[in-house]
Amino acid sequence: MKILVNIFFLMFFVLIPVLHAQEKADTSGLKTYSSSVFDTKDTALSIVSTVNKKSTDQLQLEQVQQLSQGVLIQQIGNFNAVRADLDANKVNVTVSQKGDFNELLLVKDAKTISQTISQQGKNNSISDYSFRTNYDVKTEMIQNGNDQKIQSYGTNSISKDMKITQNGNGSAIIILNKLN
């Protein structure tokens, strides 16, 4: 209790002088600026809106570029889970889970990773592992139905552009690739 009281007093005596140290700035040295560029209110507003539009367009472009890299997850339903441990120079993973109790586990280490995963139904699972590969990994995995399972281990020249589609109920796929 004594420690809490000491911390309180220490913060009180340190923060109060900092808060009171704020002073109003002296603006008496500022002069009024005039320019023929801003000779009318309409001209000034036109210039400001043009500059604002350019910065807004640039900001939107930067946001699109940021969204084009990374992991995008859309989940509709209950108790869906995604775990992604990804290590690459460029990552573009899109996950869509519609249904209940769908699971996804991605553990990848590659040059680039571009992956699209779609799970529609209940109790579907995907486990995808790829360790220290020199390939640009581009895969697509689609599960439409219930109780489906995909397990993929490793990446090689055959599986680096793989597309898997499961339809129906209760199917399972295990893919074993030589780890390189």
C-alpha positions as CSV (number, residue, x, y, z in Angstrom):
1,M,0.0,0.0,0.0
2,K,2.9,2.3,0.8
3,I,4.3,1.7,-2.6
4,L,1.1,2.8,-4.3
5,V,0.9,6.0,-2.3
6,N,4.5,6.8,-3.2
7,I,3.8,6.1,-6.9
8,F,0.8,8.4,-6.7
9,F,2.7,11.2,-5.1
10,L,5.6,10.8,-7.6
11,M,3.2,10.9,-10.6
12,F,1.4,13.9,-9.0
13,F,4.5,16.0,-8.6
14,V,6.0,15.0,-12.0
15,L,2.8,15.4,-14.1
16,I,1.5,18.7,-12.6
17,P,4.5,20.8,-13.5
18,V,4.5,19.3,-17.0
19,L,0.8,20.1,-17.5
20,H,1.2,23.7,-16.2
21,A,4.3,24.2,-18.4
22,Q,2.1,24.7,-21.4
23,E,2.1,28.4,-22.3
24,K,0.2,30.3,-24.9
25,A,2.4,31.0,-27.9
26,D,3.3,34.6,-28.7
27,T,1.9,35.3,-32.2
28,S,2.6,39.1,-32.3
29,G,5.6,38.6,-34.7
30,L,3.4,37.0,-37.4
31,K,2.5,39.2,-40.3
32,T,-0.6,38.9,-42.5
33,Y,0.3,37.1,-45.8
34,S,-1.3,38.2,-49.0
35,S,-1.1,36.6,-52.4
36,S,-2.7,37.0,-55.8
37,V,-3.3,33.2,-55.8
38,F,-5.8,33.5,-53.0
39,D,-7.4,36.7,-54.3
40,T,-10.9,35.4,-54.0
41,K,-12.6,32.9,-51.7
42,D,-13.6,30.7,-54.7
43,T,-10.1,30.5,-56.0
44,A,-8.7,29.6,-52.6
45,L,-11.4,26.9,-52.1
46,S,-10.8,25.5,-55.6
47,I,-7.0,25.2,-54.9
48,V,-7.6,23.6,-51.5
49,S,-10.1,21.1,-52.9
50,T,-7.8,20.1,-55.7
51,V,-4.9,19.5,-53.3
52,N,-7.3,17.6,-51.0
53,K,-8.6,15.4,-53.9
54,K,-5.0,14.5,-54.9
55,S,-4.1,13.5,-51.4
56,T,-7.3,11.5,-51.0
57,D,-6.6,9.7,-54.3
58,Q,-3.0,9.0,-53.2
59,L,-4.3,7.7,-49.9
60,Q,-6.8,5.4,-51.5
61,L,-4.1,4.0,-53.8
62,E,-1.8,3.4,-50.8
63,Q,-4.6,1.6,-49.0
64,V,-5.3,-0.6,-52.0
65,Q,-1.6,-1.5,-52.2
66,Q,-1.6,-2.3,-48.6
67,L,-4.7,-4.5,-48.9
68,S,-3.1,-6.3,-51.8
69,Q,-0.5,-7.7,-49.4
70,G,-1.3,-9.4,-46.2
71,V,-4.0,-11.7,-44.9
72,L,-7.7,-11.0,-45.4
73,I,-10.1,-13.1,-43.4
74,Q,-13.9,-13.2,-43.8
75,Q,-15.8,-15.4,-41.4
76,I,-19.5,-15.9,-41.3
77,G,-20.8,-18.4,-38.8
78,N,-19.9,-19.7,-35.3
79,F,-16.7,-21.1,-33.9
80,N,-14.6,-20.7,-37.0
81,A,-10.8,-20.4,-36.5
82,V,-7.8,-19.3,-38.5
83,R,-4.1,-19.5,-37.5
84,A,-1.6,-18.2,-40.0
85,D,2.2,-18.2,-39.3
86,L,3.6,-16.9,-42.6
87,D,7.1,-15.8,-43.5
88,A,7.7,-14.5,-47.0
89,N,8.8,-11.4,-48.9
90,K,5.3,-10.9,-50.2
91,V,2.1,-12.4,-48.6
92,N,-1.3,-12.3,-50.2
93,V,-3.7,-14.7,-48.4
94,T,-7.5,-14.6,-48.7
95,V,-9.6,-16.7,-46.4
96,S,-13.4,-17.1,-46.5
97,Q,-15.2,-19.3,-44.0
98,K,-19.0,-19.6,-44.2
99,G,-20.5,-22.1,-41.8
100,D,-19.7,-23.4,-38.3
101,F,-16.6,-25.1,-36.8
102,N,-14.3,-24.5,-39.7
103,E,-10.6,-24.5,-39.0
104,L,-7.6,-23.4,-40.9
105,L,-3.9,-23.7,-40.0
106,L,-1.3,-22.2,-42.3
107,V,2.4,-22.5,-41.4
108,K,4.5,-21.4,-44.4
109,D,8.0,-20.1,-45.1
110,A,8.5,-19.3,-48.8
111,K,9.8,-16.6,-51.2
112,T,6.2,-15.4,-51.8
113,I,2.9,-16.7,-50.7
114,S,-0.3,-16.2,-52.6
115,Q,-3.2,-18.4,-51.4
116,T,-6.9,-18.4,-51.6
117,I,-8.9,-20.6,-49.2
118,S,-12.7,-21.0,-49.1
119,Q,-14.6,-23.2,-46.7
120,Q,-18.4,-23.4,-47.0
121,G,-20.2,-25.8,-44.7
122,K,-19.6,-27.3,-41.3
123,N,-16.6,-29.0,-39.6
124,N,-14.2,-28.5,-42.4
125,S,-10.4,-28.3,-41.7
126,I,-7.3,-27.4,-43.6
127,S,-3.7,-27.8,-42.3
128,D,-1.1,-26.5,-44.8
129,Y,2.6,-26.7,-43.9
130,S,5.5,-25.6,-46.0
131,F,8.9,-25.0,-44.5
132,R,11.9,-23.2,-46.0
133,T,11.0,-23.5,-49.7
134,N,12.6,-21.4,-52.5
135,Y,9.4,-21.4,-54.5
136,D,6.8,-18.8,-55.1
137,V,3.8,-20.6,-53.5
138,K,0.4,-20.1,-55.2
139,T,-2.3,-22.4,-54.0
140,E,-6.1,-22.5,-54.0
141,M,-8.1,-24.7,-51.6
142,I,-11.9,-24.9,-51.8
143,Q,-14.2,-26.9,-49.6
144,N,-17.9,-27.0,-50.3
145,G,-19.7,-29.4,-48.0
146,N,-19.4,-30.8,-44.5
147,D,-16.7,-32.8,-42.5
148,Q,-14.0,-32.3,-45.1
149,K,-10.3,-32.4,-44.4
150,I,-7.2,-31.3,-46.3
151,Q,-3.6,-31.9,-45.0
152,S,-0.7,-30.6,-47.1
153,Y,2.9,-31.0,-46.2
154,G,5.7,-29.3,-48.1
155,T,6.1,-27.6,-51.5
156,N,7.9,-28.6,-54.6
157,S,7.7,-27.8,-58.3
158,I,4.6,-29.9,-58.8
159,S,2.6,-28.4,-55.9
160,K,3.6,-24.8,-56.0
161,D,0.6,-23.8,-58.2
162,M,-1.8,-26.4,-56.8
163,K,-5.6,-26.1,-56.8
164,I,-7.7,-28.4,-54.7
165,T,-11.5,-28.5,-54.7
166,Q,-13.6,-30.7,-52.4
167,N,-17.3,-31.1,-52.9
168,G,-19.7,-33.3,-50.9
169,N,-19.4,-34.6,-47.3
170,G,-16.8,-36.5,-45.4
171,S,-13.9,-36.5,-47.8
172,A,-10.2,-36.2,-46.9
173,I,-7.0,-35.4,-48.8
174,I,-3.4,-35.8,-47.6
175,I,-0.7,-34.3,-49.7
176,L,3.0,-35.2,-49.0
177,N,5.6,-33.2,-51.0
178,K,9.3,-33.6,-50.6
179,L,10.5,-30.8,-48.3
180,N,13.3,-28.8,-49.8
